[in-house]
Amino acid sequence: MKSVFFRLPASVLAFSLATLTLAPSGFTQTPPPPTPVLRINGPKVFGVRPGAPFLFRIPATGERPITFSAEGLPDGLKLDPQKGQITGAIAQAGDYRVTLKVTNRQGSVTRPFRISVGEAILLTPPMGWNSWYLCSEAVSDEWIRKIAKAMVDSGLADHGWTYINIDDCWQGARGGAYNALQGNERFPHMGALCDYIHSLGLKMGIYSTPWIGSYAGFRGGSALTPEGSYEEAAMPADRRLQPNQLFGRYPLFSRCKANRVGPATFYEKDAKQWADWGIDYVKYDWNPIDAKTIEILAKSLRESGRDIAFSVSNGARTNVAAELLKWAQVWRTGGDIGDYWSAVESRIASSEWEPYTGPGHWPDLDMLQVGMLGKPNTPGQEIKKTQLTPDEQYAHMSFWALNAAPLLLSCDLTALDPFTLELLTNDEVIDINQDPLGKPTVQVGEKGPHPVFMKPLENGSLAVGLFNKDATAQQVSVSFADLKLTGKQKVRDVWKHADLGTFEDRFQVEVPSHGVCLIQIEPAK
């Protein structure tokens, strides 16, 4: 029987110990909880445009209370020393070197932080949550507030998880000052919801499409008339699953001919409404993705008066790579993923997007299939634990980290089990994903069922993933020559937080079925 490495978080271990009864004395003793390590986590670089609203929550772990400070903040920014939130706006373009500092009763820790003011934003892959695989057609203001609170209460926000993104199914009729899409009956106060998300130091995302209708059958960014009418293409009211689900979910919406751009477009109006609400991230969903629409949508967001990250979905191809590099920050490289091994395995491969990956430009492998998930397009469906095994989840998270892919959850953050929480709060793994160089992973050595991928890191070390796609445990190795390394190398297992020793010429390890060994390699001193 293969063993699966599972390190309980210290807080959970403390709880387990607290329940033990000491037989000799006949009473239960509760030991003091372990002291969390004081550490600043998350990205080391942050991009913002001149004059745009600035919001950054310093991710930090350690015993509370923690006091936050920063040396070298540019004019226009201020830091809340209790919340650790940096807000304001910077007028002058340029690079600003800041030293972040956190202090508690055990001591202080500092970390360098670079603020880059210019056109480039999203300089590290976004980390956050998306509603699709949990809420789908039942997404609501109540759900979003619960998830945002859970992101903070669970400690995920202290490790750099930031975005709370509403996917499809929020859209109601057009209206307001811009005749823009408004929230439906489940989202009565979008601006207030954004304010709540921001008050937590988090950021808010939303979904749309350039088509008349979305994949789930809700209103899109174009319409049949300049007034914003959709009714002529809509299903009869008595056949709709929800009052605002006008066109029926995929693939039924194609019968209404809603999967096309309508004669009247509202992209600029919608973008201005989102900016007024305080939206930070927009996922625009259509297929095939074309160069002209990419540019039009990007310009509407850029001219909204707010930094709104532009995520393109779905199934982007390299024939539009130049436009994506120029206009978008994130783009989906395939269709929807699922919580089964073949869906994850298919993405663990060398990528045609390697030349186009870097700070501000992130090919998206789709959402992480971990934790408690629902089933899309099935409101009220029972929420169940992912079908991926623990080893498959390690492989899943490792490849996304190596590939500098967005880390977007879609599970129930109010029901995180100890394993999932540990999976998502390993700062050594997150640091690989958030490395400021933004280099993509490159496959090295022979192709086959035991691929090895390498990612250069800012500190000069290499992150290397040794994967096993076989149904049984296998020996997997990497030659240092393939990594262009010479001499003795120190190897560290980042999942186990363990130094494995010094090696020469090659490293070999037994990897469990559908698993990974994720290591960091640097020259031995």
N, C-alpha and C positions, 0 to 999 in steps of 0.2 A: 504494500500500500504506500502510495507516495505521500509525503508530508508536505503541508502548506505552511509557509512561514506567516505568522500572524502575531504582530506585536501590539498588545492592548495599549491604548493611550494611558498615560499615567493616572489621569483622573478616574478612568474606569477600573484600573488595577486597584486604586485606593478604595473604591466602592466595594470591590470584591473582597478585599482583605477585611473591610469593616464588618462584613457579615459572618466572618469565621468565629465559632465559639471555641474558647480555650478550655479543653476538657478538664485539665487538672484543677483549675480554679472554679469551673462551673459557671463562668459569667462571660459575657461578650464585651470585648474591649474594642473601641473604635480608634485606630491610629490616626494621627494628624494627616491631612491630605498632603501629597507631595507638592513641592514648590515648583511652579512652572519656570522654565528657562526664560530669562529676559532676553528678548531678541526682536529686532526689526526685520520684517519679512516683506515679501512682494516685490514689485518692480523697483529698479534703481534709477529709472529714467522715466520722464513724463513729458508728453508733447501737448502743447496748447497753442492756439492761434492768437495773435495780438488782439487784445481787447475782449477776448471771449471769456465767459464765466469760467472760473477755475474752481474745481472741487477735487481734493485728494484726501482720503482718509488714511493716515499712517497705520499700516498693519503691524501690530506688535503683540507679542505674547509675553506673559509674565504675570506675577502676582499683582493684583489690583489693590490699591489705586496706583495708576501709572501717570506720571506727569510728562507731557510732551513739550519739546522745544526744538527750535531750528535756528541755525546760524547761517546768515547769508541769504535769507529770503529776499527776493527782489521787491522793489517798490510796487505797491498795489496788492500785495498778499498779506494775510494775517493768519495766525495759527491759534486755535482754541487749545489751551494747554491741558484741559481735562479731556476733551473729546478726541484730540489729535487730528482735527479736521483743518486743512488749509483751504482757505477760500479767498475770493477777490478776483482781480483781473490784472494782467500785465500789458502795458501799452507798447513797450519796446521789444522788438525781436532780438533774439540772441540766446546764448547758452548761459545758464546761471547755475553755478556750483553751490550746493547747499549741504550742510551737515545736519542730519536729523539726530535727535537725541531723545531717549526715553529713560526715565528715572523712577525707581521704586525704592522700597526700604532696603533692598539688597544691594543696590548700586545703580550704575548707569551704563548704557550702551549707546554707541554712535554708529552712524552709517552714512556714507556719501550718497547724495541724491542729486541728479541732474535734471533741471527743468529746461526743456528746449522749446523756445517760443518761435514759431514759424508756421509754415503751411502743413508740416507733417504732424499728424496726431496718431494715437494708438501705437506708440513706439514699441510696445510689447504686446503679445497676444492677449486679447480680452479674456478675463476670468469672471464667470458669473453663472447665471441660471436662466433657463428659458422654460416657458410654461407648457410646451407642446406635449411632451411625453407624460406629464402628470395630469394637467387640467384639460388640454385640448379644447373641445367645444364648450366646456363648463368653466372656462377661466373667468375670474371675477375680481372685482376690487378687493373683496374679502380674502380671496386666495393670495393675491399679490402682497397684501399687507402681512399676512401670516408668514409667507415665505421670506419677505424682507426682514421681519423681526427674527425669524429663525436663523437667517444667515449671520446675524449679529450674535444672537444668544448661543448658538452652537459653537461659536468661535471661528467659523469659516472666514468671516470678514477680517479677522486678525492674521490671516495667512494670505490675504490679497484677493479673495473672492469679492467682486465689486458690483457686477451688473445684475439687475433684475429685469428680464426682458419678457414682455407680453408677446406671444406669438399670435397667430390667426385667431379670429372669432371675437374680437373686441369691438368691431366696427358697427356703428349705427348710421343713421341718416346724416346727410350733409347739413351744415348750418353754422351758426356762430358768425364771428366778425369776417371770416374769410370764405364762408360757404365751404368749409373743410369737413372732412370726416369727423364725426363726434362719437363719443363712446355710446354703446348700446345700453340697454336697461341694466346690465350688470356693472357698468362703469359710469355712474352718474356725475362724477367729479374728477376728471382726469388731472386737472391742475393740482388739486388737493392731494391726489395720490402721488404725483411727482414730488410735491413738497415734503410729504412724509418720507419717501424714499431718500431724498436728499438730506433730510434731518438726521438720518442714520449714517450719513457719510457715504451712502451707496449711490449708484447711478441707474437710470431708468431707460429701458429700451421698448420699442414698439415694432409692429409688423405692418407691411402693406404690399401691394402689388401694382404694377403699371396697368394691369388688365382691368376690365370692367368688374370682374368678380375674383375672389380669392379661391384657393384650392378647397377651402371648406365651405365656399358658397356665400361669403359675406361681401360687402361692397369693396371695390378697389379704387385705385387712383385715377381712373378714367370713367367716363359715363357716356350716356347716349345723347345728352343734350347739354348746352352750355349752362343750364340751370342746375345740372347734377342729378338728372332723373335716371333711375334704374328700372322703374316699374315695368316698362314695356318688355324687358327681357326676363323679368322675374317669374318665378313659379306662382301659381295661385296661393293666396294666403293660407288656405286650408290644407295645402300639401307641404307647407314648410315645417321643418323640424323645430325652428325657432323663428320668432317674428322677424328678425333681421338676417336670417340665413336665406337670402332671397333666391339663390340659384341651385341649392342642393350641393352636398359635398362631392368631392372628386370621386368618380369621374362624371357624375351627373351634371356638373356645372357646364360641361362642354355642350350639352344638349340645348342649353340656353344661350350658347355662343358667348359665354362670359369670359372664356379664356382667350381674350384678345384685347388689344388696346382700343378703347372706344373713340369716337370722333371728337369728344371733348376731354381734355386732360386737366388735372387739378394738382399737379405735383408741387408747384410753388405755393399754392394755397395751403395744401396739407403740411408742407414743411414749415410755413410760418406759424401754423397752429401748433405744431409739435414744439417749435422753439418757444412759443408763448407758454405752453404747458411746462416746459423744462425737460423735454426728451433729450437723451444723450446718445442714442444708438437706434438705428433703423435697419431692419431686415426687409429688403425688397425682394419679392419672390415671383419669378416667372421663368419660362423656358420655351424656346431656346434663348439664352442670354445674348443680346446683340449690342454692338458697340455704340450705336446711336442712343439707345435708351440708357445705357450706363452713364453716358456723358450728361444727358438731360437730367436724370435723377440726381446725379452728383452735384450739378450746378444749383439745382433747387435747394438742396441741403446746405451747400456752401453759402448761399445768399440769404439764408434764413436768419442770420445774426447770431447763431449759436453753433458751437462745435458739436456736430452730430455725426458720429461714426457711421459709415455707409457699408452695410453688409449685403452682398449680392448672393442670391440663392435662386435656382439651384442648378447643379451640373455644369459649372463653367468649363469652357474648353480653352486651350491655349491660343486659338485663333483670335481671341479678344484679350490676350494677356497684356498687350500694350495699353489698352484702354483701362483695364483693371488696375494696372500699376499707376496710371496717371490719376484715376478718379476714385478708386475704392480702397477701403482699408481691409476688408474681409470678403472672401468669396468661397462659396461652397463648391467643392470639386466633384461631387457625386450626388446621388439621390439620398433618400432617407435611410438612416442606419436602423438597426434593431438590436435587441438584447439577446443575440445569439452569436455563437462563435464565428460562423461563416461570414457574418456581416462585418465583424471586427477584423478577422483574418484578411479579408479582401483589401483592407486599407493598410495593412502592414506590408508594404511593398515600396520599392523605389518609386519616386514621383517625378512626373514631367514638370512639376511646378517648382522644383529646386532652384532654377535660375531666377525665379520671380518672387522668392520669399525673402523678407528682410524687414527692418523696422518700418512700421506703418503699412505693411502689405502681408497678409496672412491667409494662405489657403486653408480652408475650413474642412475638416474631415467629418463634421457633424457632431452631435451632442454625445456626451459621455453616458453610457448605458449602465449606470451603477445605482445602487440604493433601491428604494421603493418606487416603482413606476406604474403608470396607468397605461391604457391602450388608446392610441389616438382615434379620434372620431367616434368615441363611445362614451358619452356623458354618463356618469354614474357607475362606470366600470370599476370593479374591485381593483384596488391598488395592490400590486404584488411585488415581491422581491425580484430583482433582476435574475434572469436565467443564466447569466454568466457565472462561472465558477470563480472562486477567489483568484486562482492563478490567471484566468482569462482577464479578470479585472486589472491585475497587475500589468499584464501585457498591454491591455487597452490604454491605461493611463501612461505607461512608459512610452509607447510609440507617439502618443499625442504630445507628450513633453518633449521628446527628441525632435519631433517634426515641427516644433514651434507653432503648433496648431492652437486655435482658440480652445480654452477649457470651459465648456459650457455644460453645466449640469441640467437635468430636467426631472430630478427625483423629488420626493417629498422631504424637504429640509426639516420639517417638524418631526420626522420619524427616522433620524439617522442612527443606525446601529453602530456599535463600537468599531467594527471592521471598516465600514464605509467612512466613518469619521477619520480614522487613522489613514485610510487611503488618500483622503482629500486634504490632509493637513501635514503631509510629509514635506517639509520645507526644502529639503535637498532635491526632491523631485521637482517641486514647483520652481526652484531656482534654475533648473535646467530649461524649463519652458520659458521663464521670464528673463533669461540671460540677455543683457543689453546688446550683444552682437547681433542677435536675431538670426543666426545662421540656421539653415534647415539641416535635417539629417541627410547623410549620404550612405548608401549601402556599400559595404566593403567585403572583399573576399568572394567566395563562390556563391552563386544563387542556389536556391533550393529550399527545403523545408526548415532549415536552421539559419535564417538570415541574421546578419550582424549589421547594425547601423551605428554610425558615428556622427557626433555633433561637436564642433569646436566651441569652447567657452571663452568668455572674456578674460578669465584669469590664466589662460594658457593651457589649461587641462582639457581633456577630452571626455565627453559623456558617451558611453558605448552601451548599446542594448544587444544582448545575445538572446534571440528568440527561438522557441521550439514550437513549430506548428504540428508536430506529430502527435499521435494519440497516446504515446508512451514517453516516459522520461528519456532524455537523450543527452549525451555529452556534446557540448557546443564550445567551439574554441574560436579565438581570434588571433591572428598573427600580428605582432607589433610592426612587422615590415609593411603589412597592408595599411596600418595606421600611420605609416611614415615616422615611426618611433625607433630610436636606437638606445641601447643601454638598459639599465634596470629601471623598472617602473613600479610605482606604488599604486595599488588597486584598492578601491573602496566600494563596498556594496551600499548603494544609497538607500535602498528600501530597508535594509537591516541596520543602517547607521553603523556599519562595522568595517574597519580596515581589515582587508584580507591578506595583506602581506606584500612583499616585494617579488616581482616576477621579471624574467628575462626571456626575450624572444616571442613568447606567446602566453595567453591566459586561456585556461580551459575549465569548464564547470559543468556539472550535471544540472540541466534545466528541466523542470517538470513539464508534463504534457500541457500544451497551449499556454506555456508560461514564459518567463523572461528572467534574466539576470541583468539588472541595470547597474552599471559600474561607472566610476569616475577614475580616470587614469592620469597620473602626473609623474614627472621624473622623480626617482628616488634621490634623496639628498645624501 
